[in-house]
């Protein structure tokens, strides 16, 4: 169930170039059902910016009613958000969207692939899969060394491969280059990141069980404004489209046109 709450900032710090980690506390955390869901944050009082910012949930601490969010500063809104201090409060709506399915048998293998700011939602997913006895393999792509984050934290869950565009950290290239070099045997693929990356993965594994989390600009976040619509591939689908914010952001591969 969605809640609106003034959540308290427990910690807020920069962890990489233009990347910030924000830990919030509030009752809203108890409503989060799946990794991959997100929240809307009103970053400033007044009418500018008019719309809240969608921020993905990186980690859930239900016992202490805390959640960790990691975001990138790009425009005015997220830059204002980055100025918020420990002890202040943020107006939050959530949890929003549908996340990743985590039901897998113990002993199965999950391949997690993330690109850039698409990496954070995979952290809670990896943690929950490991608790179920699932073997996790992780591949992450970043632009350069200064933008890499959570590398050591992910390594606690399973084998982790990191590539950068310029080769300044890990291997050089893209996540798809790792797949060319390594012959991974896995039962399910989860991915979150830029659309070209998701499209490449969808095409590479047409016969695998694949779940993709789409990155999209949003307005309302609750499916009312139709600002984040994607057409479906099924021509017989009477609806003909899916809303990224409410039907997604996670979809089985092949459901929407990338």
C-alpha positions in Angstrom: 0.0 0.0 0.0 1.3 3.4 -0.9 2.1 5.9 1.9 3.0 9.5 2.1 5.4 10.2 4.9 7.9 12.8 6.1 10.9 10.4 6.4 13.9 11.3 8.6 17.4 11.4 7.1 19.7 9.1 9.0 22.7 9.4 6.8 23.4 11.3 3.5 26.8 11.2 1.8 28.6 11.2 -1.5 30.0 7.7 -2.4 31.2 8.3 -6.0 31.3 11.1 -8.6 27.8 12.6 -8.6 26.5 9.6 -6.7 24.9 9.9 -3.3 23.7 7.4 -0.7 20.7 8.4 1.3 19.4 6.4 4.3 15.8 7.3 5.4 13.8 6.1 8.4 10.0 5.8 8.6 7.0 3.5 8.7 6.8 3.5 4.9 9.6 0.9 4.8 7.3 -1.8 6.2 5.2 -1.5 3.0 8.0 -2.4 0.6 7.2 -5.8 -0.9 9.9 -6.4 -3.5 13.4 -5.3 -4.5 13.2 -3.1 -7.6 10.4 -0.8 -6.3 11.0 2.9 -6.0 9.8 6.1 -4.2 9.0 9.6 -5.2 10.8 12.4 -3.2 9.8 16.0 -3.0 13.2 17.5 -2.9 12.3 21.1 -2.0 9.4 23.2 -0.5 7.5 25.4 -2.9 6.5 24.9 -6.5 10.0 24.5 -8.1 10.6 21.7 -9.0 6.9 21.0 -9.4 7.3 17.2 -9.6 8.9 14.9 -7.1 11.9 12.8 -8.2 11.7 9.0 -8.7 14.5 7.4 -6.6 15.2 3.6 -6.6 15.4 1.6 -3.4 18.8 0.0 -2.9 18.4 -1.8 0.5 15.7 -2.5 3.0 16.2 -2.7 6.8 12.7 -3.6 8.0 13.7 -4.2 11.6 14.9 -0.6 12.0 12.4 0.8 9.5 15.2 2.1 7.3 15.8 2.1 3.5 18.9 3.1 1.6 18.5 5.0 -1.7 21.3 5.7 -4.1 20.9 8.4 -6.8 22.9 10.4 -9.3 22.8 14.2 -9.4 21.8 15.3 -12.9 19.4 18.2 -12.9 18.2 20.8 -10.4 16.0 18.5 -8.5 18.6 15.9 -7.6 21.2 18.6 -6.9 18.8 20.2 -4.4 18.2 16.8 -2.9 22.0 16.3 -2.4 22.1 19.3 -0.1 19.7 17.7 2.4 21.4 17.1 5.8 21.2 14.4 8.4 18.3 15.0 10.8 16.2 16.8 8.2 13.0 15.3 6.8 11.9 14.5 3.2 8.4 14.2 1.8 8.2 10.6 0.4 5.5 8.8 -1.6 5.9 5.0 -1.9 6.6 2.3 -2.3 5.8 2.6 -6.1 5.8 0.2 -9.0 6.3 -3.6 -9.3 9.7 -5.0 -8.5 11.6 -8.2 -9.2 10.2 -11.6 -8.4 12.5 -13.3 -5.9 10.9 -16.8 -5.7 13.7 -19.2 -6.8 14.6 -22.6 -5.6 17.7 -23.0 -3.5 20.7 -24.1 -5.6 19.5 -22.3 -8.7 21.7 -19.7 -10.4 20.7 -16.0 -11.0 22.7 -13.7 -13.2 22.3 -10.0 -12.2 23.4 -7.3 -14.7 23.4 -3.6 -14.0 24.6 -0.4 -15.7 25.4 2.9 -14.0 22.5 4.1 -11.8 20.7 0.9 -12.7 23.0 -1.0 -10.2 21.4 0.1 -6.9 18.1 -1.9 -7.1 20.0 -5.1 -7.7 21.6 -4.8 -4.2 18.5 -5.8 -2.2 17.6 -8.3 -4.9 21.0 -10.0 -4.6 20.7 -10.0 -0.8 17.3 -11.6 -0.9 18.3 -14.2 -3.4 21.3 -15.3 -1.4 19.0 -15.7 1.7 17.0 -18.2 -0.4 20.1 -20.2 -1.2 20.4 -19.0 -4.8 23.8 -18.7 -6.3 24.3 -15.1 -7.6 26.6 -14.0 -10.4 26.9 -10.2 -10.9 28.1 -8.0 -13.8 28.1 -4.3 -13.6 29.2 -1.6 -16.0 30.2 2.0 -15.2 31.7 4.9 -17.2 35.0 5.2 -15.3 36.6 4.5 -12.0 35.3 7.6 -10.3 31.7 6.5 -10.9 32.0 3.0 -9.5 30.2 2.2 -6.2 29.2 -0.7 -4.0 31.8 -2.9 -5.7 33.1 -4.5 -2.4 29.5 -4.8 -1.0 28.3 -6.8 -3.9 31.3 -9.2 -3.8 29.9 -10.5 -0.5 27.0 -12.0 -2.3 28.8 -13.8 -5.2 31.2 -13.6 -8.1 31.2 -10.0 -9.3 32.6 -8.7 -12.6 33.0 -5.0 -13.2 33.8 -3.2 -16.4 34.3 0.5 -17.3 34.1 2.2 -20.6 37.7 3.3 -20.4 39.2 0.4 -18.5 40.2 2.5 -15.5 38.5 0.0 -13.1 38.0 -3.7 -13.8 37.8 -4.8 -17.4 37.4 -2.5 -20.3 34.2 -2.4 -22.3 30.6 -3.2 -21.7 28.7 -5.8 -19.7 28.0 -7.7 -23.0 31.8 -8.1 -23.4 31.9 -10.0 -20.2 29.2 -12.3 -21.5 31.2 -13.0 -24.6 34.3 -14.0 -22.6 32.4 -16.0 -19.9 30.1 -18.9 -20.7 27.7 -18.5 -17.7 25.2 -21.2 -17.0 22.3 -19.6 -15.2 18.5 -20.2 -14.6 17.3 -16.6 -14.5 18.6 -13.2 -15.6 17.8 -9.9 -13.9 18.9 -6.6 -15.4 18.5 -2.9 -14.7 20.2 -0.1 -16.7 20.1 1.9 -20.0 17.7 0.8 -22.6 20.4 -0.2 -25.2 21.9 -2.6 -22.6 18.5 -4.1 -21.8 17.7 -4.5 -25.5 21.0 -6.3 -26.1 20.4 -8.7 -23.2 16.8 -9.4 -24.4 18.2 -10.3 -27.9 21.1 -12.4 -26.6 18.9 -14.6 -24.3 15.6 -15.1 -26.1 15.1 -18.6 -24.5 16.0 -17.6 -21.0 13.8 -16.3 -18.2 14.7 -12.7 -18.1 13.4 -9.7 -16.1 14.2 -6.2 -17.1 13.9 -3.0 -15.0 13.4 0.0 -17.3 14.8 3.5 -16.6 12.3 6.2 -17.7 11.5 9.8 -17.0 8.3 10.0 -14.9 5.8 12.6 -13.7 3.1 11.3 -11.3 4.7 7.9 -10.5 1.3 6.3 -9.9 0.1 5.6 -13.5 -2.3 8.6 -13.8 -0.5 10.9 -16.3 0.6 8.5 -19.1 4.1 10.2 -19.3 6.1 6.9 -19.1 4.2 4.6 -21.5 5.8 1.9 -23.6 4.0 -0.1 -26.3 3.6 -3.8 -25.9 4.8 -6.4 -28.4 1.6 -8.4 -28.4 -0.6 -7.0 -31.2 -3.6 -8.7 -29.6 -3.1 -6.9 -26.3 -6.3 -4.8 -26.0 -4.5 -2.3 -23.8 -1.5 -2.0 -26.2 0.8 -0.3 -23.7 2.3 -0.5 -20.3 3.0 2.3 -17.8 6.6 2.0 -16.5 5.8 3.6 -13.1 2.8 1.4 -12.2 2.9 -1.7 -14.4 6.7 -1.8 -14.1 9.4 -0.8 -13.8 10.2 -4.5 -14.0 8.8 -6.5 -16.9 9.5 -10.0 -18.3 11.6 -9.7 -21.4 9.4 -9.4 -24.5 6.4 -7.7 -22.9 7.2 -4.2 -24.0 9.1 -2.7 -27.0 12.5 -1.4 -25.9 
